[in-house]
């Protein structure tokens, strides 16, 4: 197993993310299979386990707590997160934290994160009314949190804004990072920024929810011409092994075979060669189906609605590759008159676009995709109901 040094602690570079655990026919976590996966991981050197308050309707923390209780507490690192990114009428960091300790059956968390500091949640985390960051800094001082950090699905400017205010207090940051989002979500700039602040990088979505583990036959043939022995997933993981600042790569494994394959990949550090890296990024470009916006912003000057058109087109490119709640969150954080639905279709933007993009049609496409997705508010309502059911057990 590859290990990363973090403040004198040796963390397995492969971490077990517990958002996509195996489930039974009724959708409940299959605890026996999860325990088998955990045992296999620990026996082969994996020592980092990541969960969160809303995962599996609140049951991921409880199940992982029971399973990890079978091992010496000092033999593993446990991470979880505070759900300040969820829409709520109030926020109770103390109440949630005490509940998490009880569910996991521990007296402290090795790593604790502010969950998804993004455009729609940064105000919640900053708000002195809730005192969220101050509370968790106090828990760190008391030893109930050993290391405090944050995760983020926000854009670069959002990350920059948060780091400028709290970078000195954050010890690590978890971002969506893979060879597709290196450019699609500008993860390259996010990594540069985090390295500038000397903040170690934790990786989530290394294979983009499985999309990068199931490439087309044509793309695999291109890759196998250079390295015939690598699976699609191994290409993605080997690419990450070469990214500066990456300490932990979290994989949301759902079965023992995925665990076996990933453990084997992380048995030895072998990042891609320059030639392999260039080919993989070329393959990624061919998978995007992107609107060719260069963010020159000429379109913004003449927009009567004052829309941030490059941001909207970047969001369209994301949802074209794979619609996700985080894209909807970013749009819902905007005032209503700045959302894609506010576009009046006048075409002034398209007339000045150097790339000759049909911008009104693209924005209408984005609005249509978002309209079919559940709103973030509805997702949060469902999660709160699941949390209530979990607390009642």
BAKEMAR-672797 format. One record per residue (C-alpha): x, y, z; residue in three letters. Coordinates in steps of 0.05 Angstrom, whole numbers, plus 5000, padded with zeros to 4 digits. Example, Ala and Ser with C-alpha at 12.3 -4.5 7.8 and 13.67 -1.06 7.14 Angstrom:
2
524649105156Ala/527349795143Ser/
END
This chain:
393
500050005000Unk/502450704983Unk/502551165043Unk/502551925048Unk/505752295105Unk/500952785138Unk/503853145198Unk/507552515218Unk/501652055206Unk/502151525152Unk/495551525113Unk/493951005061Unk/493451364995Unk/487250944980Unk/481551135026Unk/474950755032Unk/469351235016Unk/462750985045Unk/457551365004Unk/456250774957Unk/456450165002Unk/453349504980Unk/445849474993Unk/440648924999Unk/434148854959Unk/430749375003Unk/436149894994Unk/439149805063Unk/446749745073Unk/449049025069Unk/453049025133Unk/456048345123Unk/458848515054Unk/461249195080Unk/464848855138Unk/468148365089Unk/470548945046Unk/473149315107Unk/476848695132Unk/480048595064Unk/482149325062Unk/485149345132Unk/488948695122Unk/492249005061Unk/494049675091Unk/488050135080Unk/487250555143Unk/483051155121Unk/475351115124Unk/470951685102Unk/463551765118Unk/458652345127Unk/452252525163Unk/447452435103Unk/450651815071Unk/445751245062Unk/440251635098Unk/444651725159Unk/446350985166Unk/453350995137Unk/456251285201Unk/452550785245Unk/454550175203Unk/461850385196Unk/462150525271Unk/459849815286Unk/464649505237Unk/470749905257Unk/469349765331Unk/472249075317Unk/479149385306Unk/483849755353Unk/482050495352Unk/489150715337Unk/489550255276Unk/485050675231Unk/483351395215Unk/475951575214Unk/473252195178Unk/466252485176Unk/463053155159Unk/458353695184Unk/452453805136Unk/452454555134Unk/451454515058Unk/444354275067Unk/438654765067Unk/435554815136Unk/431855315180Unk/437255245233Unk/444054935243Unk/446354585306Unk/453654385301Unk/454054145374Unk/447853705368Unk/450053385303Unk/457253285327Unk/455052935391Unk/450252495350Unk/455852315302Unk/460552105359Unk/455051675387Unk/453251355320Unk/460451195304Unk/461850955375Unk/468151375382Unk/470751925429Unk/474152315374Unk/474652375298Unk/481452355266Unk/479152795209Unk/473053235207Unk/470553645149Unk/465854225135Unk/461653875082Unk/461654205014Unk/463454935024Unk/460455204959Unk/456755804931Unk/450255624967Unk/453455435034Unk/459255895046Unk/454656405079Unk/452055875128Unk/459155675149Unk/461056415158Unk/454756625195Unk/456456805268Unk/449256635287Unk/450955895278Unk/458155925301Unk/459855305261Unk/467255405247Unk/468555675317Unk/465155075348Unk/469354575309Unk/475754955323Unk/474054885396Unk/472954135388Unk/479754085356Unk/482754465415Unk/479453955461Unk/482253365422Unk/475453115398Unk/477553295327Unk/484753155310Unk/484853495242Unk/479853985214Unk/478754105139Unk/473354195088Unk/470653915023Unk/468354334965Unk/464554254899Unk/464755004889Unk/468055384832Unk/475055654836Unk/472856344858Unk/468756044915Unk/474855644938Unk/479356244933Unk/474456654975Unk/474056135030Unk/481556025033Unk/482856765038Unk/478656785102Unk/479756095133Unk/485755785097Unk/490255865158Unk/485455445200Unk/484054885150Unk/488954295149Unk/486553935086Unk/481454005030Unk/477353484993Unk/475653644921Unk/472653294860Unk/478953114821Unk/479852664761Unk/482752734692Unk/476052954663Unk/474853504715Unk/482053724709Unk/479354184655Unk/471754094658Unk/471254374729Unk/478054724728Unk/480754254781Unk/487754424755Unk/486955134782Unk/483954874847Unk/490054434858Unk/494655014842Unk/491055444892Unk/491154924947Unk/498554794936Unk/499755544941Unk/496455525010Unk/500454885027Unk/493854515040Unk/494153765026Unk/489053504976Unk/484052944988Unk/480652674925Unk/473352504916Unk/470052234853Unk/476651964823Unk/472751574770Unk/466852064765Unk/461651614796Unk/463951034753Unk/463851384685Unk/471451374679Unk/471550634698Unk/467250454637Unk/470250784575Unk/468150634504Unk/471550084466Unk/474750594420Unk/477750994477Unk/480250364512Unk/483750144448Unk/487550814446Unk/489750734518Unk/491549994512Unk/496150154454Unk/500650484506Unk/499050054567Unk/495249424552Unk/494949174624Unk/491249764655Unk/483649774665Unk/479950424655Unk/479650534730Unk/487150414737Unk/488550944685Unk/484551434727Unk/488051244792Unk/495051244762Unk/493651934735Unk/492052184805Unk/498451884832Unk/502152414791Unk/498253024815Unk/502153474862Unk/499353544932Unk/494752934930Unk/495152534996Unk/488852114998Unk/484451844941Unk/477551644965Unk/474051114925Unk/466650964937Unk/467250214928Unk/460849804925Unk/463449094924Unk/469348664942Unk/471948604871Unk/472549364865Unk/476349364931Unk/481048814907Unk/482649184842Unk/483749854876Unk/488149564931Unk/492349244877Unk/492949904839Unk/495250264903Unk/500249724922Unk/505550114884Unk/506150844864Unk/506850864789Unk/504251514760Unk/503151584685Unk/508751774639Unk/508452434602Unk/506252064539Unk/500751674576Unk/498452314611Unk/497852694545Unk/493852124513Unk/489052064572Unk/487552814571Unk/486452764496Unk/481452204508Unk/477952634560Unk/477153204511Unk/473752734462Unk/468752514515Unk/466353214534Unk/461353434481Unk/462654134506Unk/460254814484Unk/466855134461Unk/466455744507Unk/473256074521Unk/470456534576Unk/472457164538Unk/466157484568Unk/464557904506Unk/457557634511Unk/456557914581Unk/457558634561Unk/451258654519Unk/446758194560Unk/440658604581Unk/439558124640Unk/446758154665Unk/447557404663Unk/454257074677Unk/454056714611Unk/460856364615Unk/458956064682Unk/452355824655Unk/455655504595Unk/460955174639Unk/455254884680Unk/451954634616Unk/458354284598Unk/458453944665Unk/451253694661Unk/452253454589Unk/457652984615Unk/453452784675Unk/447853154711Unk/449253224786Unk/446153574845Unk/452254014853Unk/450954344786Unk/443854494808Unk/446354764875Unk/450755264839Unk/444955534798Unk/440055544857Unk/445155974895Unk/444156524842Unk/438657054848Unk/432656854806Unk/434057404755Unk/441057124742Unk/438956404729Unk/438356094660Unk/430856164663Unk/431856924663Unk/434656914592Unk/429957284545Unk/433056984482Unk/434657654450Unk/440857374416Unk/445457964430Unk/450457494461Unk/450657024401Unk/451857594353Unk/458357794387Unk/460857094406Unk/467656964372Unk/466256214376Unk/459456304341Unk/455855934397Unk/448255944396Unk/448256194467Unk/440656274476Unk/439655554454Unk/445155314501Unk/442255684560Unk/435355414544Unk/438354714542Unk/441354814611Unk/434755074638Unk/431154464611Unk/436153984642Unk/435654324710Unk/428054324708Unk/428153564704Unk/432853494764Unk/430353494836Unk/431754154869Unk/437154194922Unk/431754414971Unk/427853774957Unk/434053344965Unk/435453685032Unk/428253565055Unk/428952825039Unk/435552785075Unk/432653115137Unk/426952615137Unk/432052045131Unk/436052355189Unk/429852365232Unk/428551635218Unk/435751465234Unk/435451845300Unk/429051475319Unk/432550795315Unk/
END
